[in-house]
Amino acid sequence: MKDAVNGANPYEKLGLAARPPDSARPRDRLGQAEFLELMIAQLRNQDPLKPMENGEFLGQMAQFGTVSGIQDLQASIDGLAVALQSGQALQASALVGRSVLVSGEDGRLAADGQGLAGRVELPETATALTLDITDAAGQTVRSLALGAQAAGPVPFKWDGLTDGGQPAPPGIYRVTAQAVIDGAPTAVEAALARRVESVSIGQGGQGVTLNLDGGRSVPLGEVREIL
């Protein structure tokens, strides 16, 4: 209903006009503006004979300050996360074209004659250490006997030749390591060198991912060593 004199909505004069719905604001969240609006409405509608105590009012003000501080802190943390991710991406971009050591038994033998390099982690001293290199079909193309080794990292390199002395075709090969520890055969972990071809930046705080040769991708944090 409109006022016949000035065309104004009479309910607005009484503060009863309906507010348009705010579809953009989540209904389960209370922002700073809504918090302040509720506090002012409480002050306006308080009983004059029983006004709000100073301590209660100050407590609500402190709560308002806490809400504001938390939101500001969250904004600062989000900004810091973006800055850190940008710094990580910049550092990771310098790895493109270089080789890194990552966990896993699969490595790519290129056609450049450089072979395949990696490292075995021995938990204890081994009286014998053997590497078996198999192709994509699971056929063993080369066995390397590295002899007795002390506990710790043991680097190795495959020259790309088969047991028959012929060059193995380029492709993905699997390296499995077995050590004899205390007289018992024990499977041990191997890490292989892979070439970094590109870098991907994740969304929503997912971090930086290195795209390696042969189609494998690993998080930047899984890099053990830059070669």
C-alpha positions as CSV (number, residue, x, y, z in Angstrom):
1,M,0.0,0.0,0.0
2,K,1.3,3.5,-0.9
3,D,0.8,6.7,1.1
4,A,-1.7,8.8,-0.8
5,V,0.2,12.0,0.0
6,N,3.8,11.3,-0.9
7,G,3.6,7.8,-2.5
8,A,5.9,6.3,0.2
9,N,5.4,2.9,1.7
10,P,3.9,3.5,5.2
11,Y,5.5,0.3,6.5
12,E,8.9,1.7,5.7
13,K,8.2,4.6,8.2
14,L,7.6,2.0,10.9
15,G,10.7,0.0,9.9
16,L,8.6,-3.0,8.8
17,A,9.3,-3.0,5.1
18,A,10.5,-6.4,3.9
19,R,14.1,-6.5,2.8
20,P,14.8,-8.1,-0.6
21,P,16.4,-11.6,-0.3
22,D,20.1,-11.8,-0.5
23,S,20.7,-15.0,-2.6
24,A,24.5,-14.4,-2.8
25,R,25.0,-14.6,1.0
26,P,25.1,-18.1,2.5
27,R,22.3,-18.5,5.0
28,D,24.4,-20.3,7.5
29,R,27.0,-17.5,7.9
30,L,26.9,-14.2,9.8
31,G,29.1,-11.5,8.3
32,Q,30.4,-8.3,9.9
33,A,27.6,-6.2,8.5
34,E,24.8,-8.5,9.8
35,F,26.5,-8.8,13.2
36,L,26.7,-5.0,13.6
37,E,23.1,-4.6,12.4
38,L,21.8,-7.1,15.0
39,M,23.8,-5.3,17.8
40,I,22.4,-1.9,16.8
41,A,18.9,-3.3,16.7
42,Q,19.4,-4.8,20.2
43,L,20.4,-1.4,21.5
44,R,17.4,0.4,19.9
45,N,14.9,-2.1,21.2
46,Q,16.3,-2.6,24.7
47,D,14.1,-2.0,27.7
48,P,14.7,1.6,29.0
49,L,14.1,0.4,32.5
50,K,16.7,-2.4,32.1
51,P,19.4,-1.1,29.8
52,M,22.1,-3.3,28.6
53,E,25.0,-3.6,31.1
54,N,28.3,-2.1,30.1
55,G,30.0,-5.5,30.5
56,E,27.6,-7.2,28.3
57,F,27.9,-4.5,25.6
58,L,31.7,-4.6,25.8
59,G,31.5,-8.4,25.5
60,Q,29.5,-8.2,22.3
61,M,31.9,-5.5,20.9
62,A,34.8,-7.9,21.7
63,Q,33.0,-10.7,19.9
64,F,32.5,-8.4,16.9
65,G,36.2,-7.6,17.0
66,T,37.0,-11.3,17.2
67,V,34.9,-12.0,14.1
68,S,36.5,-9.2,12.2
69,G,40.0,-10.3,13.3
70,I,39.4,-13.9,12.2
71,Q,38.2,-12.8,8.8
72,D,41.2,-10.6,8.4
73,L,43.5,-13.4,9.5
74,Q,41.9,-15.8,7.0
75,A,42.4,-13.3,4.2
76,S,46.0,-12.9,5.2
77,I,46.5,-16.7,5.3
78,D,44.9,-17.1,1.9
79,G,47.2,-14.4,0.5
80,L,50.2,-16.1,2.1
81,A,49.2,-19.5,0.6
82,V,49.0,-17.9,-2.9
83,A,52.4,-16.3,-2.5
84,L,54.0,-19.6,-1.3
85,Q,52.4,-21.5,-4.2
86,S,53.7,-18.9,-6.7
87,G,57.2,-19.2,-5.2
88,Q,57.0,-23.0,-5.4
89,A,55.9,-22.8,-9.1
90,L,58.8,-20.4,-9.8
91,Q,61.3,-22.8,-8.2
92,A,59.8,-25.8,-10.0
93,S,60.0,-24.2,-13.4
94,A,63.8,-24.2,-13.0
95,L,63.6,-28.0,-13.0
96,V,62.2,-28.3,-16.5
97,G,64.8,-30.2,-18.6
98,R,66.6,-31.5,-15.6
99,S,66.5,-34.9,-13.9
100,V,65.2,-35.6,-10.5
101,L,65.3,-38.7,-8.2
102,V,61.8,-39.9,-7.3
103,S,60.5,-43.0,-5.6
104,G,59.2,-45.8,-7.8
105,E,60.5,-48.7,-9.8
106,D,59.7,-47.4,-13.3
107,G,62.1,-45.4,-15.3
108,R,62.4,-44.3,-18.9
109,L,65.3,-45.4,-21.1
110,A,65.8,-42.7,-23.7
111,A,67.4,-43.1,-27.1
112,D,70.3,-40.8,-26.3
113,G,72.5,-43.6,-24.9
114,Q,72.6,-42.2,-21.4
115,G,71.2,-45.3,-19.8
116,L,69.1,-45.4,-16.7
117,A,70.3,-44.2,-13.3
118,G,68.9,-44.5,-9.8
119,R,69.5,-45.3,-6.1
120,V,68.7,-48.2,-3.8
121,E,68.1,-47.6,-0.1
122,L,69.5,-50.3,2.1
123,P,68.1,-50.5,5.7
124,E,71.0,-52.7,6.8
125,T,74.3,-54.0,5.5
126,A,73.7,-56.5,2.7
127,T,76.1,-59.3,1.7
128,A,74.7,-59.2,-1.9
129,L,72.6,-56.7,-3.9
130,T,71.0,-57.6,-7.2
131,L,68.9,-55.5,-9.7
132,D,66.5,-57.0,-12.2
133,I,65.5,-54.8,-15.1
134,T,62.3,-55.8,-17.0
135,D,60.5,-54.4,-20.0
136,A,56.9,-53.5,-20.4
137,A,56.0,-57.2,-21.1
138,G,57.6,-58.3,-17.8
139,Q,60.6,-59.9,-19.5
140,T,64.0,-59.6,-17.8
141,V,66.4,-57.8,-20.1
142,R,69.3,-57.3,-17.7
143,S,70.4,-58.4,-14.2
144,L,73.0,-56.4,-12.4
145,A,75.0,-57.9,-9.4
146,L,76.3,-55.1,-7.2
147,G,77.9,-57.3,-4.6
148,A,78.1,-56.6,-0.9
149,Q,76.9,-53.1,0.2
150,A,76.8,-51.1,3.4
151,A,73.6,-49.7,4.8
152,G,72.3,-46.5,3.3
153,P,72.0,-45.2,-0.3
154,V,73.6,-47.2,-3.1
155,P,73.7,-45.5,-6.5
156,F,73.5,-47.5,-9.7
157,K,73.4,-47.0,-13.4
158,W,72.2,-49.2,-16.2
159,D,74.0,-48.6,-19.5
160,G,70.9,-49.6,-21.5
161,L,72.4,-52.9,-22.8
162,T,70.7,-56.3,-22.4
163,D,72.4,-59.4,-20.9
164,G,73.3,-60.3,-24.5
165,G,75.1,-57.0,-25.0
166,Q,72.6,-55.5,-27.4
167,P,71.0,-52.0,-26.9
168,A,67.6,-52.3,-25.4
169,P,64.9,-50.3,-27.2
170,P,63.8,-47.0,-25.7
171,G,60.8,-47.1,-23.4
172,I,59.7,-47.7,-19.8
173,Y,61.6,-50.3,-17.8
174,R,61.1,-51.5,-14.2
175,V,63.9,-51.9,-11.8
176,T,63.4,-54.3,-8.8
177,A,66.1,-54.6,-6.2
178,Q,66.8,-57.5,-3.9
179,A,69.3,-57.7,-1.1
180,V,70.6,-60.5,1.1
181,I,70.4,-59.2,4.7
182,D,71.2,-61.6,7.6
183,G,71.2,-64.4,5.1
184,A,67.6,-63.8,3.9
185,P,66.5,-62.3,0.5
186,T,64.9,-59.0,1.1
187,A,63.1,-56.6,-1.3
188,V,64.4,-53.1,-1.0
189,E,63.2,-49.8,-2.3
190,A,64.6,-48.2,-5.5
191,A,64.4,-44.6,-6.7
192,L,65.0,-43.7,-10.3
193,A,66.1,-40.6,-12.1
194,R,63.4,-39.0,-14.3
195,R,63.5,-36.0,-16.6
196,V,61.1,-33.1,-15.8
197,E,59.2,-32.1,-18.9
198,S,56.8,-29.5,-17.5
199,V,55.2,-28.2,-14.3
200,S,51.5,-28.0,-13.4
201,I,50.1,-25.6,-10.8
202,G,47.1,-27.1,-8.9
203,Q,43.9,-25.2,-8.0
204,G,42.5,-24.9,-4.5
205,G,45.8,-25.3,-2.7
206,Q,46.7,-28.6,-4.5
207,G,50.3,-27.5,-4.9
208,V,52.8,-27.9,-7.7
209,T,53.1,-31.1,-9.7
210,L,56.1,-32.2,-11.9
211,N,55.3,-33.9,-15.2
212,L,58.0,-36.4,-15.9
213,D,59.1,-38.2,-19.0
214,G,57.0,-41.3,-19.8
215,G,53.8,-39.7,-18.7
216,R,54.3,-39.9,-14.9
217,S,53.4,-37.0,-12.6
218,V,54.5,-36.5,-9.0
219,P,54.1,-33.8,-6.4
220,L,57.1,-31.5,-5.9
221,G,57.5,-32.7,-2.3
222,E,58.2,-36.3,-3.5
223,V,61.5,-35.2,-5.2
224,R,64.4,-36.8,-3.3
225,E,67.2,-35.3,-5.1
226,I,67.9,-32.9,-8.0
227,L,70.5,-34.4,-10.3
